[in-house]
Amino acid sequence: MNNPQNQNAPDASDIFLANKEERNAYIRREMAIMDQVSDREGFIQEGFEKGFDQAVNRIITNMIQAGLDDSQIAKFTNQSLETIQQVREALRKEK
């Protein structure tokens, strides 16, 4: 590393910093990678929320079919009466 010939050699970072086009290309690549990661995280969160909502609706459906009234279902599931009534209405339409 203390070789006198290497002391005058340009550092890769010096070349990178001096070349505006290389810098911009690098920044664009990094931004694209960050966008992909962000999209992936968003898709995972969206999938989790959708799955959770489906599970809650299935639980509400089971409770309706077991004969519980809306206020009991709301208490046990921590869902609004409106949500429970929507599930109940969807069940009526299926019959």
All heavy atoms as an XYZ file, in Angstrom:
765
protein
N       0.805     -1.198      0.000
C       0.000      0.000      0.000
C       0.850      1.265      0.000
O       0.406      2.282     -0.471
C      -0.912      0.029      1.228
C      -2.056     -0.928      1.142
S      -3.221     -0.267     -0.022
C      -4.672     -1.101      0.411
N       2.035      1.178      0.535
C       2.910      2.349      0.577
C       3.783      2.449     -0.665
O       4.776      3.156     -0.662
C       3.793      2.301      1.832
C       2.974      2.546      3.081
O       1.955      3.212      3.009
N       3.410      2.011      4.203
N       3.415      1.750     -1.694
C       4.140      1.782     -2.939
C       4.054      3.193     -3.528
O       2.964      3.730     -3.704
C       3.534      0.759     -3.903
C       4.329      0.619     -5.177
O       5.062      1.518     -5.572
N       4.155     -0.518     -5.816
N       5.181      3.837     -3.838
C       5.155      5.212     -4.355
C       4.373      5.340     -5.658
O       3.793      6.384     -5.930
C       6.622      5.562     -4.577
C       7.423      4.479     -3.958
C       6.517      3.332     -3.661
N       4.320      4.285     -6.444
C       3.570      4.357     -7.692
C       2.063      4.465     -7.437
O       1.346      5.096     -8.187
C       3.854      3.128     -8.550
C       5.287      3.071     -9.050
C       5.574      1.774     -9.780
O       4.862      0.788     -9.610
N       6.633      1.781    -10.572
N       1.594      3.846     -6.361
C       0.166      3.873     -6.041
C      -0.269      5.204     -5.442
O      -1.446      5.534     -5.478
C      -0.196      2.743     -5.079
C      -0.132      1.387     -5.741
O      -0.187      1.298     -6.957
N       0.007      0.352     -4.945
N       0.632      5.957     -4.894
C       0.268      7.215     -4.258
C      -0.248      8.238     -5.269
O      -1.059      9.078     -4.944
C       1.457      7.791     -3.485
C       1.800      6.974     -2.259
C       3.019      7.519     -1.531
O       3.667      8.431     -2.013
N       3.306      6.929     -0.378
N       0.234      8.156     -6.494
C      -0.209      9.090     -7.523
C      -1.378      8.552     -8.346
O      -1.938      9.280     -9.148
C       0.952      9.432     -8.462
C       2.028     10.217     -7.751
O       1.732     10.967     -6.825
N       3.273     10.050     -8.169
N      -1.732      7.283     -8.149
C      -2.832      6.678     -8.904
C      -4.158      7.255     -8.417
O      -4.356      7.457     -7.214
C      -2.815      5.170     -8.724
N      -5.050      7.553     -9.341
C      -6.349      8.100     -8.919
C      -7.151      7.045     -8.168
O      -7.152      5.871     -8.526
C      -7.013      8.496    -10.226
C      -6.321      7.714    -11.292
C      -4.943      7.418    -10.776
N      -7.803      7.486     -7.149
C      -8.678      6.633     -6.354
C      -9.986      6.442     -7.133
O     -10.460      7.355     -7.812
C      -8.945      7.320     -5.011
C      -9.677      6.449     -4.024
O     -10.224      5.415     -4.430
O      -9.714      6.820     -2.842
N     -10.598      5.273     -7.024
C     -11.856      4.997     -7.734
C     -12.930      6.000     -7.332
O     -13.719      6.448     -8.164
C     -12.316      3.580     -7.453
N     -12.943      6.393     -6.071
C     -13.951      7.364     -5.643
C     -13.704      8.731     -6.259
O     -14.643      9.463     -6.566
C     -13.993      7.469     -4.110
O     -12.766      7.938     -3.618
N     -12.434      9.093     -6.471
C     -12.125     10.367     -7.127
C     -12.659     10.364     -8.554
O     -13.238     11.345     -9.029
C     -10.618     10.628     -7.146
C     -10.056     10.868     -5.753
O     -10.826     11.305     -4.873
O      -8.854     10.604     -5.558
N     -12.452      9.255     -9.251
C     -12.945      9.133    -10.624
C     -14.472      9.194    -10.628
O     -15.093      9.894    -11.421
C     -12.446      7.831    -11.274
C     -10.921      7.869    -11.410
C     -13.111      7.593    -12.623
C     -10.314      6.543    -11.806
N     -15.074      8.473     -9.713
C     -16.533      8.430     -9.617
C     -17.095      9.824     -9.355
O     -18.041     10.259    -10.003
C     -16.942      7.464     -8.502
C     -18.412      7.460     -8.210
C     -19.294      6.828     -9.071
C     -18.911      8.072     -7.081
C     -20.648      6.810     -8.806
C     -20.266      8.068     -6.810
C     -21.137      7.424     -7.672
N     -16.513     10.533     -8.401
C     -16.999     11.866     -8.047
C     -16.771     12.879     -9.166
O     -17.526     13.827     -9.322
C     -16.340     12.340     -6.755
C     -16.752     11.571     -5.499
C     -15.902     12.008     -4.311
C     -18.224     11.773     -5.205
N     -15.764     12.661     -9.969
C     -15.458     13.594    -11.049
C     -16.358     13.384    -12.259
O     -16.547     14.296    -13.056
C     -13.997     13.443    -11.462
N     -16.957     12.207    -12.380
C     -17.762     11.884    -13.551
C     -19.245     12.023    -13.201
O     -19.840     11.147    -12.580
C     -17.453     10.472    -14.029
C     -18.111     10.148    -15.350
O     -19.174     10.667    -15.660
N     -17.484      9.269    -16.108
N     -19.832     13.117    -13.635
C     -21.227     13.427    -13.317
C     -22.178     12.360    -13.871
O     -23.139     11.969    -13.200
C     -21.590     14.799    -13.878
C     -22.976     15.255    -13.531
C     -23.258     16.651    -14.062
C     -24.660     17.075    -13.700
N     -24.973     18.405    -14.197
N     -21.919     11.867    -15.067
C     -22.798     10.863    -15.667
C     -22.773      9.553    -14.870
O     -23.812      8.930    -14.655
C     -22.397     10.614    -17.120
C     -22.711     11.804    -18.015
C     -21.870     11.836    -19.273
O     -21.048     10.916    -19.480
O     -22.042     12.793    -20.037
N     -21.592      9.154    -14.427
C     -21.479      7.947    -13.600
C     -22.216      8.127    -12.275
O     -22.894      7.212    -11.808
C     -20.007      7.608    -13.327
C     -19.311      6.940    -14.472
C     -19.856      5.549    -14.743
O     -20.146      4.807    -13.786
O     -19.998      5.225    -15.928
N     -22.048      9.287    -11.673
C     -22.729      9.581    -10.407
C     -24.240      9.504    -10.587
O     -24.942      8.897     -9.788
C     -22.346     10.977     -9.915
C     -21.508     10.994     -8.705
C     -21.277     12.361     -8.093
N     -21.655     13.536     -8.836
C     -20.862     14.221     -9.659
N     -19.627     13.822     -9.871
N     -21.294     15.299    -10.280
N     -24.747     10.148    -11.636
C     -26.190     10.156    -11.880
C     -26.720      8.753    -12.170
O     -27.799      8.380    -11.719
C     -26.538     11.118    -13.015
C     -26.402     12.559    -12.595
O     -26.427     12.885    -11.416
N     -26.243     13.444    -13.562
N     -25.951      7.974    -12.929
C     -26.360      6.594    -13.218
C     -26.420      5.786    -11.923
O     -27.353      5.004    -11.706
C     -25.402      5.951    -14.208
N     -25.431      5.985    -11.074
C     -25.403      5.290     -9.781
C     -26.612      5.682     -8.937
O     -27.285      4.822     -8.350
C     -24.109      5.614     -9.039
C     -24.092      5.120     -7.621
C     -23.827      3.777     -7.344
C     -24.353      5.979     -6.553
C     -23.817      3.314     -6.042
C     -24.349      5.518     -5.254
C     -24.076      4.191     -4.998
O     -24.080      3.734     -3.720
N     -26.900      6.959     -8.872
C     -28.038      7.447     -8.076
C     -29.342      6.858     -8.623
O     -30.201      6.417     -7.853
C     -28.065      8.986     -8.060
C     -26.890      9.508     -7.231
C     -29.388      9.508     -7.513
C     -26.663     11.007     -7.349
N     -29.499      6.816     -9.935
C     -30.703      6.237    -10.533
C     -30.833      4.755    -10.181
O     -31.928      4.281     -9.866
C     -30.695      6.437    -12.046
C     -31.041      7.855    -12.471
C     -31.303      7.952    -13.972
N     -30.147      7.565    -14.770
C     -29.153      8.383    -15.125
N     -29.178      9.646    -14.752
N     -28.144      7.938    -15.856
N     -29.717      4.023    -10.224
C     -29.759      2.600     -9.861
C     -30.154      2.429     -8.394
O     -30.987      1.575     -8.068
C     -28.400      1.940    -10.114
C     -28.090      1.686    -11.569
C     -26.849      0.808    -11.748
N     -25.656      1.321    -11.110
C     -24.774      2.136    -11.673
N     -24.947      2.557    -12.911
N     -23.701      2.536    -11.008
N     -29.570      3.236     -7.538
C     -29.898      3.142     -6.111
C     -31.365      3.487     -5.851
O     -32.029      2.842     -5.046
C     -28.985      4.061     -5.286
C     -27.572      3.554     -5.156
C     -27.498      2.230     -4.425
O     -28.062      2.111     -3.324
O     -26.862      1.303     -4.964
N     -31.870      4.500     -6.548
C     -33.280      4.883     -6.384
C     -34.203      3.773     -6.876
O     -35.239      3.504     -6.263
C     -33.552      6.199     -7.114
C     -32.908      7.389     -6.418
S     -33.106      8.930     -7.316
C     -34.854      9.207     -7.136
N     -33.831      3.123     -7.975
C     -34.639      2.014     -8.495
C     -34.678      0.864     -7.495
O     -35.739      0.263     -7.269
C     -34.085      1.545     -9.840
N     -33.547      0.575     -6.892
C     -33.492     -0.488     -5.882
C     -34.366     -0.125     -4.689
O     -35.136     -0.950     -4.189
C     -32.034     -0.753     -5.442
C     -31.257     -1.403     -6.587
C     -31.985     -1.619     -4.183
C     -29.753     -1.447     -6.371
N     -34.274      1.123     -4.226
C     -35.106      1.554     -3.089
C     -36.587      1.490     -3.433
O     -37.415      1.120     -2.594
C     -34.704      2.955     -2.641
C     -33.365      2.999     -1.930
S     -32.966      4.595     -1.185
C     -32.581      5.559     -2.641
N     -36.946      1.841     -4.674
C     -38.342      1.753     -5.106
C     -38.829      0.309     -5.078
O     -39.947      0.029     -4.645
C     -38.525      2.330     -6.515
C     -38.468      3.846     -6.549
O     -38.552      4.478     -5.470
O     -38.330      4.397     -7.660
N     -37.988     -0.618     -5.553
C     -38.363     -2.024     -5.547
C     -38.574     -2.533     -4.125
O     -39.539     -3.250     -3.857
C     -37.294     -2.867     -6.239
C     -37.245     -2.680     -7.727
C     -36.093     -3.432     -8.376
O     -35.195     -3.903     -7.690
N     -36.124     -3.530     -9.691
N     -37.694     -2.152     -3.227
C     -37.817     -2.580     -1.832
C     -39.089     -1.993     -1.226
O     -39.854     -2.691     -0.551
C     -36.568     -2.160     -1.014
C     -36.789     -2.351      0.473
C     -35.351     -2.937     -1.486
N     -39.337     -0.730     -1.485
C     -40.530     -0.074     -0.962
C     -41.800     -0.723     -1.506
O     -42.749     -0.975     -0.758
C     -40.502      1.412     -1.322
O     -41.649      2.060     -0.859
N     -41.814     -1.009     -2.805
C     -42.977     -1.670     -3.410
C     -43.201     -3.031     -2.771
O     -44.335     -3.391     -2.435
C     -42.777     -1.846     -4.918
C     -42.908     -0.550     -5.686
O     -43.372      0.457     -5.108
O     -42.527     -0.540     -6.878
N     -42.132     -3.789     -2.606
C     -42.238     -5.126     -2.016
C     -42.811     -5.044     -0.602
O     -43.706     -5.812     -0.238
C     -40.861     -5.793     -2.003
C     -40.902     -7.263     -1.690
C     -39.535     -7.934     -1.822
N     -38.873     -7.606     -3.068
C     -37.616     -7.151     -3.155
N     -36.899     -6.993     -2.083
N     -37.077     -6.866     -4.327
N     -42.316     -4.098      0.181
C     -42.820     -3.946      1.546
C     -44.292     -3.550      1.539
O     -45.079     -4.022      2.355
C     -41.988     -2.912      2.293
C     -40.583     -3.394      2.623
C     -39.679     -2.296      3.161
O     -40.088     -1.120      3.164
O     -38.557     -2.642      3.572
N     -44.665     -2.687      0.592
C     -46.068     -2.288      0.469
C     -46.959     -3.453      0.090
O     -48.060     -3.604      0.629
N     -46.486     -4.309     -0.835
C     -47.265     -5.471     -1.246
C     -47.432     -6.451     -0.091
O     -48.497     -7.040      0.089
C     -46.615     -6.181     -2.434
C     -46.616     -5.371     -3.702
C     -45.532     -5.421     -4.562
C     -47.676     -4.547     -4.037
C     -45.521     -4.681     -5.742
C     -47.683     -3.803     -5.207
C     -46.600     -3.870     -6.062
N     -46.385     -6.616      0.685
C     -46.454     -7.518      1.843
C     -47.473     -6.992      2.849
O     -48.319     -7.742      3.345
C     -45.064     -7.687      2.491
C     -44.158     -8.497      1.564
C     -45.168     -8.357      3.861
C     -42.690     -8.499      1.971
N     -47.416     -5.704      3.135
C     -48.351     -5.106      4.083
C     -49.783     -5.210      3.575
O     -50.699     -5.542      4.322
C     -47.992     -3.631      4.346
C     -48.872     -2.947      5.367
C     -48.778     -3.545      6.748
O     -47.733     -4.036      7.161
N     -49.868     -3.522      7.483
N     -49.964     -4.937      2.287
C     -51.302     -5.022      1.685
C     -51.840     -6.445      1.775
O     -53.016     -6.660      2.099
C     -51.229     -4.570      0.228
C     -52.554     -4.511     -0.482
C     -52.402     -4.033     -1.912
O     -51.584     -3.132     -2.168
O     -53.097     -4.588     -2.779
N     -50.996     -7.416      1.502
C     -51.402     -8.817      1.591
C     -51.755     -9.213      3.012
O     -52.735     -9.933      3.244
N     -50.978     -8.741      3.962
C     -51.264     -9.031      5.368
C     -52.618     -8.459      5.758
O     -53.433     -9.138      6.394
C     -50.164     -8.453      6.268
C     -50.456     -8.600      7.726
C     -50.260     -9.803      8.376
C     -50.958     -7.530      8.459
C     -50.537     -9.942      9.726
C     -51.249     -7.656      9.807
C     -51.038     -8.869     10.434
N     -52.869     -7.207      5.390
C     -54.135     -6.557      5.741
C     -55.318     -7.265      5.094
O     -56.352     -7.470      5.736
C     -54.101     -5.083      5.346
C     -53.160     -4.266      6.204
C     -52.932     -2.847      5.695
O     -53.569     -2.456      4.682
O     -52.121     -2.132      6.304
N     -55.159     -7.661      3.840
C     -56.237     -8.369      3.145
C     -56.515     -9.710      3.825
O     -57.674    -10.069      4.041
C     -55.869     -8.569      1.682
C     -56.963     -9.188      0.861
C     -56.581     -9.262     -0.606
C     -57.699     -9.880     -1.426
N     -57.358     -9.959     -2.841
N     -55.459    -10.435      4.151
C     -55.625    -11.712      4.837
C     -56.270    -11.556      6.198
O     -57.128    -12.358      6.590
N     -55.877    -10.508      6.921
C     -56.466    -10.249      8.235
C     -57.949     -9.952      8.096
O     -58.772    -10.494      8.841
C     -55.746     -9.078      8.915
C     -56.280     -8.765     10.273
C     -55.897     -9.502     11.374
C     -57.193     -7.731     10.460
C     -56.398     -9.227     12.639
C     -57.700     -7.439     11.712
C     -57.306     -8.191     12.805
N     -58.305     -9.104      7.122
C     -59.717     -8.759      6.905
C     -60.534    -10.001      6.543
O     -61.655    -10.178      7.012
C     -59.853     -7.704      5.806
C     -59.344     -6.330      6.237
O     -59.173     -6.102      7.460
O     -59.111     -5.491      5.345
N     -59.964    -10.865      5.706
C     -60.669    -12.093      5.331
C     -60.885    -12.991      6.546
O     -61.958    -13.592      6.701
C     -59.894    -12.845      4.252
C     -59.930    -12.171      2.903
C     -59.032    -12.850      1.876
O     -58.181    -13.672      2.218
N     -59.220    -12.502      0.617
N     -59.885    -13.066      7.407
C     -60.006    -13.898      8.609
C     -61.073    -13.342      9.543
O     -61.894    -14.097     10.084
C     -58.661    -13.980      9.329
N     -61.095    -12.026      9.710
C     -62.105    -11.405     10.574
C     -63.497    -11.650     10.001
O     -64.428    -12.006     10.737
C     -61.827     -9.893     10.759
C     -63.008     -9.199     11.409
C     -60.570     -9.686     11.596
N     -63.637    -11.485      8.693
C     -64.940    -11.730      8.073
C     -65.379    -13.176      8.230
O     -66.562    -13.467      8.438
C     -64.927    -11.332      6.597
C     -64.973     -9.831      6.403
O     -65.308     -9.088      7.319
N     -64.627     -9.377      5.222
N     -64.430    -14.102      8.154
C     -64.758    -15.523      8.337
C     -65.206    -15.783      9.772
O     -66.165    -16.535     10.010
C     -63.532    -16.384      7.991
C     -63.813    -17.845      7.961
C     -64.640    -18.209      6.732
N     -65.589    -19.239      7.112
C     -66.820    -19.340      6.677
N     -67.302    -18.499      5.812
N     -67.608    -20.296      7.083
N     -64.545    -15.150     10.723
C     -64.929    -15.297     12.134
C     -66.319    -14.717     12.356
O     -67.164    -15.340     13.022
C     -63.890    -14.625     13.053
C     -62.578    -15.417     13.017
C     -64.412    -14.492     14.477
C     -61.393    -14.695     13.627
N     -66.573    -13.544     11.792
C     -67.902    -12.929     11.925
C     -68.955    -13.843     11.302
O     -70.027    -14.059     11.892
C     -67.919    -11.528     11.279
C     -67.053    -10.567     12.095
C     -69.345    -11.001     11.166
C     -66.819     -9.220     11.430
N     -68.657    -14.394     10.135
C     -69.587    -15.312      9.468
C     -69.887    -16.514     10.356
O     -71.056    -16.900     10.529
C     -68.997    -15.788      8.119
O     -68.816    -14.659      7.279
C     -69.900    -16.800      7.438
N     -68.859    -17.093     10.930
C     -69.053    -18.249     11.818
C     -69.901    -17.874     13.030
O     -70.756    -18.660     13.462
C     -67.711    -18.814     12.271
C     -66.950    -19.483     11.150
O     -67.514    -19.832     10.117
N     -65.650    -19.632     11.328
N     -69.685    -16.701     13.566
C     -70.443    -16.266     14.745
C     -71.910    -16.003     14.376
O     -72.813    -16.333     15.158
C     -69.796    -15.031     15.365
C     -68.411    -15.310     15.928
S     -67.586    -13.832     16.532
C     -67.870    -14.049     18.284
N     -72.138    -15.446     13.191
C     -73.519    -15.237     12.730
C     -74.207    -16.587     12.573
O     -75.342    -16.784     13.029
C     -73.536    -14.442     11.401
C     -73.120    -12.994     11.644
C     -74.917    -14.514     10.737
C     -72.856    -12.193     10.367
N     -73.519    -17.522     11.935
C     -74.095    -18.846     11.711
C     -74.319    -19.603     13.021
O     -75.180    -20.477     13.096
C     -73.211    -19.644     10.759
C     -73.231    -19.086      9.349
C     -72.200    -19.708      8.429
O     -71.223    -20.307      8.871
N     -72.410    -19.548      7.123
N     -73.555    -19.238     14.072
C     -73.734    -19.864     15.381
C     -74.871    -19.220     16.164
O     -75.223    -19.680     17.253
C     -72.441    -19.779     16.189
N     -75.442    -18.147     15.596
C     -76.612    -17.542     16.221
C     -76.325    -16.376     17.149
O     -77.235    -15.901     17.841
N     -75.113    -15.857     17.182
C     -74.825    -14.703     18.037
C     -75.429    -13.448     17.424
O     -75.536    -13.323     16.202
C     -73.314    -14.520     18.198
C     -72.634    -15.382     19.277
C     -72.591    -16.825     18.861
C     -71.263    -14.851     19.563
N     -75.831    -12.526     18.294
C     -76.382    -11.277     17.764
C     -75.242    -10.287     17.484
O     -74.097    -10.475     17.910
C     -77.431    -10.676     18.706
C     -76.878    -10.241     20.048
O     -75.860     -9.523     20.065
O     -77.468    -10.595     21.088
N     -75.580     -9.239     16.739
C     -74.558     -8.303     16.259
C     -73.773     -7.639     17.395
O     -72.570     -7.434     17.282
C     -75.207     -7.230     15.371
C     -75.680     -7.804     14.052
O     -75.443     -8.996     13.781
O     -76.299     -7.047     13.266
N     -74.434     -7.303     18.487
C     -73.723     -6.630     19.581
C     -72.696     -7.570     20.230
O     -71.604     -7.142     20.605
C     -74.704     -6.088     20.624
O     -75.431     -7.146     21.218
N     -73.045     -8.855     20.350
C     -72.088     -9.824     20.890
C     -70.892     -9.973     19.949
O     -69.739    -10.003     20.395
C     -72.751    -11.185     21.093
C     -73.752    -11.252     22.208
C     -74.455    -12.593     22.230
O     -74.925    -13.077     21.194
N     -74.522    -13.203     23.410
N     -71.173    -10.082     18.655
C     -70.109    -10.239     17.674
C     -69.189     -9.018     17.696
O     -67.962     -9.149     17.666
C     -70.696    -10.466     16.264
C     -71.491    -11.778     16.231
C     -69.585    -10.489     15.218
C     -72.299    -11.994     14.955
N     -69.788     -7.840     17.780
C     -68.995     -6.604     17.836
C     -68.083     -6.611     19.053
O     -66.911     -6.218     18.974
C     -69.911     -5.391     17.845
N     -68.613     -7.051     20.160
C     -67.831     -7.089     21.406
C     -66.643     -8.051     21.275
O     -65.517     -7.719     21.648
C     -68.733     -7.511     22.566
C     -68.022     -7.621     23.885
C     -68.971     -8.057     24.983
C     -68.233     -8.268     26.282
N     -69.121     -8.766     27.345
N     -66.880     -9.235     20.728
C     -65.836    -10.258     20.653
C     -64.802    -10.000     19.556
O     -63.648    -10.397     19.682
C     -66.450    -11.649     20.465
C     -67.257    -12.116     21.645
C     -68.512    -12.674     21.457
C     -66.779    -11.997     22.933
C     -69.262    -13.110     22.541
C     -67.521    -12.423     24.022
C     -68.775    -12.984     23.825
N     -65.228     -9.355     18.474
C     -64.318     -9.158     17.345
C     -63.726     -7.755     17.281
O     -62.835     -7.493     16.472
C     -65.036     -9.419     16.004
O     -66.116     -8.479     15.857
C     -65.534    -10.846     15.919
N     -64.267     -6.852     18.100
C     -63.827     -5.453     18.100
C     -64.059     -4.794     16.725
O     -63.272     -3.964     16.281
C     -62.353     -5.341     18.513
C     -62.004     -3.947     18.989
O     -62.856     -3.239     19.515
N     -60.767     -3.535     18.796
N     -65.132     -5.224     16.069
C     -65.527     -4.652     14.787
C     -66.790     -3.824     14.986
O     -67.543     -4.034     15.927
C     -65.780     -5.765     13.755
C     -64.561     -6.594     13.435
C     -63.481     -5.786     12.756
O     -63.713     -5.119     11.763
N     -62.277     -5.833     13.308
N     -67.005     -2.890     14.072
C     -68.186     -2.027     14.175
C     -69.448     -2.816     13.830
O     -69.398     -3.821     13.111
C     -68.056     -0.831     13.236
O     -68.145     -1.259     11.883
N     -70.577     -2.327     14.341
C     -71.851     -2.942     13.992
C     -72.091     -2.864     12.490
O     -72.650     -3.779     11.888
C     -72.997     -2.263     14.752
C     -73.073     -2.574     16.245
C     -74.119     -1.704     16.917
C     -73.382     -4.043     16.464
N     -71.629     -1.782     11.877
C     -71.778     -1.612     10.428
C     -71.056     -2.728      9.669
O     -71.602     -3.308      8.729
C     -71.234     -0.251     10.008
C     -71.337      0.010      8.520
C     -70.748      1.355      8.122
O     -70.531      2.218      8.989
O     -70.499      1.514      6.920
N     -69.855     -3.051     10.101
C     -69.090     -4.122      9.457
C     -69.814     -5.451      9.599
O     -69.924     -6.221      8.638
C     -67.671     -4.217     10.068
O     -66.996     -2.988      9.847
C     -66.878     -5.365      9.469
N     -70.324     -5.709     10.767
C     -71.030     -6.970     11.018
C     -72.298     -7.045     10.182
O     -72.612     -8.080      9.589
C     -71.321     -7.124     12.524
C     -69.985     -7.242     13.270
C     -72.218     -8.320     12.791
C     -70.049     -6.938     14.722
N     -72.998     -5.938     10.087
C     -74.216     -5.904      9.278
C     -73.901     -6.099      7.797
O     -74.678     -6.735      7.073
C     -74.975     -4.597      9.522
C     -75.564     -4.536     10.913
C     -76.000     -3.145     11.337
O     -75.801     -2.174     10.614
N     -76.585     -3.056     12.521
N     -72.758     -5.603      7.342
C     -72.355     -5.816      5.948
C     -72.089     -7.303      5.690
O     -72.478     -7.834      4.646
C     -71.110     -4.989      5.617
C     -71.368     -3.511      5.516
C     -70.077     -2.708      5.380
O     -68.977     -3.223      5.550
N     -70.221     -1.417      5.096
N     -71.448     -7.965      6.626
C     -71.189     -9.400      6.476
C     -72.510    -10.164      6.501
O     -72.739    -11.060      5.680
C     -70.230     -9.916      7.578
C     -70.091    -11.439      7.525
C     -68.872     -9.242      7.471
N     -73.384     -9.774      7.412
C     -74.688    -10.425      7.515
C     -75.476    -10.264      6.205
O     -76.081    -11.208      5.701
C     -75.470     -9.856      8.702
C     -76.713    -10.646      9.068
C     -77.421    -10.056     10.276
N     -76.717    -10.269     11.517
C     -76.758    -11.401     12.236
N     -77.443    -12.427     11.796
N     -76.092    -11.492     13.373
N     -75.438     -9.068      5.635
C     -76.131     -8.794      4.385
C     -75.534     -9.624      3.233
O     -76.252    -10.160      2.393
C     -76.070     -7.306      4.048
C     -76.849     -6.910      2.817
C     -78.344     -7.192      2.903
O     -78.918     -7.149      4.019
O     -78.948     -7.480      1.856
N     -74.211     -9.732      3.198
C     -73.544    -10.529      2.164
C     -73.962    -11.986      2.270
O     -74.167    -12.667      1.248
C     -72.035    -10.387      2.280
N     -74.132    -12.480      3.484
C     -74.584    -13.864      3.679
C     -76.003    -14.053      3.169
O     -76.336    -15.088      2.576
C     -74.515    -14.251      5.167
C     -73.109    -14.493      5.727
C     -73.168    -14.678      7.241
C     -72.483    -15.700      5.058
N     -76.854    -13.062      3.403
C     -78.241    -13.141      2.909
C     -78.273    -13.205      1.389
O     -79.063    -13.937      0.797
C     -79.045    -11.935      3.383
C     -79.474    -12.010      4.806
C     -80.453    -10.895      5.166
N     -80.503    -10.761      6.599
C     -80.166     -9.700      7.300
N     -79.760     -8.605      6.684
N     -80.237     -9.683      8.605
N     -77.404    -12.433      0.747
C     -77.371    -12.390     -0.717
C     -76.863    -13.705     -1.300
O     -77.207    -14.072     -2.407
C     -76.509    -11.244     -1.202
C     -77.140     -9.891     -0.978
C     -76.243     -8.760     -1.471
C     -76.888     -7.415     -1.210
N     -76.031     -6.314     -1.665
N     -76.014    -14.415     -0.548
C     -75.465    -15.680     -1.020
C     -76.520    -16.788     -1.042
O     -76.398    -17.745     -1.781
C     -74.295    -16.122     -0.144
C     -73.042    -15.336     -0.351
C     -71.909    -15.779      0.562
O     -72.062    -16.797      1.269
O     -70.883    -15.102      0.591
N     -77.526    -16.670     -0.189
C     -78.542    -17.735     -0.078
C     -79.488    -17.733     -1.209
O     -79.757    -17.107     -2.028
C     -79.315    -17.579      1.229
C     -78.456    -17.918      2.430
C     -79.234    -17.830      3.693
C     -78.367    -18.199      4.870
N     -79.088    -18.158      6.112
